[in-house]
Amino acid sequence: MKFLLLACLASTLAFAGQAEDDQSVRDLVGKYAAAREHRDPDSIRSLFTEQADQLVSSGVWRHGRETLVEGMLGSSRANPGGRTITVERVRFITPDSAVADARYVIKGSDGAPDRKMWSTFIAVRTDDGWRLSAIRNMLPAPRR
């Protein structure tokens, strides 16, 4: 009986920890969206690991935190519409790594249609908390 009680307690604590981590990863993606909207290089930089990378929908692959920051700021200048990123789900690969899938919309400007994409964020737990290690932006395939 004691073993069953301890197993239930451990399971409850693990679930509570994962729910907290789930929210932390969602908050991290939210901070990324806000930093992009404010075009704040220091805030963007603080959210990534040093070796982070990003594959953007045009096929450009950015490697390293500084290259990401420069590319993101340039992309925001070239595509000035507001960005909305909505996390649909978070899935943990290990207790210290997670995949967050999100809808990503860039509001069209000057009458252009909105760009509706998907983004996948890879988050890792570091000594400084959760950080982004990779982003993959994708345009959905046309329906057949």
ZIFEN-V56933 format. One record per residue. N is the residue number from 1. RES is the residue in three letters. OMEGA is omega as a letter, one per 40 degrees, with the letter a starting at -180 (NA if undefined). Layout:
# ZIFEN-V56933
((N,RES,OMEGA) (N,RES,OMEGA))
This chain:
# ZIFEN-V56933
((1,MET,i) (2,LYS,a) (3,PHE,i) (4,LEU,i) (5,LEU,i) (6,LEU,i) (7,ALA,i) (8,CYS,i) (9,LEU,i) (10,ALA,i) (11,SER,i) (12,THR,i) (13,LEU,i) (14,ALA,i) (15,PHE,i) (16,ALA,i) (17,GLY,a) (18,GLN,i) (19,ALA,i) (20,GLU,i) (21,ASP,i) (22,ASP,i) (23,GLN,i) (24,SER,i) (25,VAL,i) (26,ARG,i) (27,ASP,i) (28,LEU,i) (29,VAL,i) (30,GLY,i) (31,LYS,i) (32,TYR,i) (33,ALA,i) (34,ALA,i) (35,ALA,i) (36,ARG,a) (37,GLU,a) (38,HIS,a) (39,ARG,a) (40,ASP,a) (41,PRO,a) (42,ASP,i) (43,SER,i) (44,ILE,a) (45,ARG,a) (46,SER,a) (47,LEU,a) (48,PHE,i) (49,THR,a) (50,GLU,a) (51,GLN,a) (52,ALA,i) (53,ASP,a) (54,GLN,i) (55,LEU,a) (56,VAL,a) (57,SER,i) (58,SER,i) (59,GLY,i) (60,VAL,i) (61,TRP,a) (62,ARG,a) (63,HIS,i) (64,GLY,a) (65,ARG,a) (66,GLU,i) (67,THR,i) (68,LEU,a) (69,VAL,i) (70,GLU,a) (71,GLY,a) (72,MET,i) (73,LEU,i) (74,GLY,i) (75,SER,i) (76,SER,i) (77,ARG,a) (78,ALA,a) (79,ASN,a) (80,PRO,a) (81,GLY,i) (82,GLY,a) (83,ARG,i) (84,THR,i) (85,ILE,a) (86,THR,a) (87,VAL,i) (88,GLU,i) (89,ARG,i) (90,VAL,i) (91,ARG,a) (92,PHE,i) (93,ILE,i) (94,THR,i) (95,PRO,a) (96,ASP,i) (97,SER,a) (98,ALA,i) (99,VAL,i) (100,ALA,i) (101,ASP,a) (102,ALA,i) (103,ARG,a) (104,TYR,a) (105,VAL,i) (106,ILE,a) (107,LYS,i) (108,GLY,i) (109,SER,i) (110,ASP,i) (111,GLY,i) (112,ALA,i) (113,PRO,i) (114,ASP,i) (115,ARG,a) (116,LYS,a) (117,MET,i) (118,TRP,i) (119,SER,i) (120,THR,i) (121,PHE,i) (122,ILE,a) (123,ALA,i) (124,VAL,i) (125,ARG,i) (126,THR,i) (127,ASP,i) (128,ASP,a) (129,GLY,a) (130,TRP,i) (131,ARG,i) (132,LEU,i) (133,SER,a) (134,ALA,i) (135,ILE,i) (136,ARG,i) (137,ASN,a) (138,MET,i) (139,LEU,i) (140,PRO,i) (141,ALA,i) (142,PRO,i) (143,ARG,i) (144,ARG,NA))
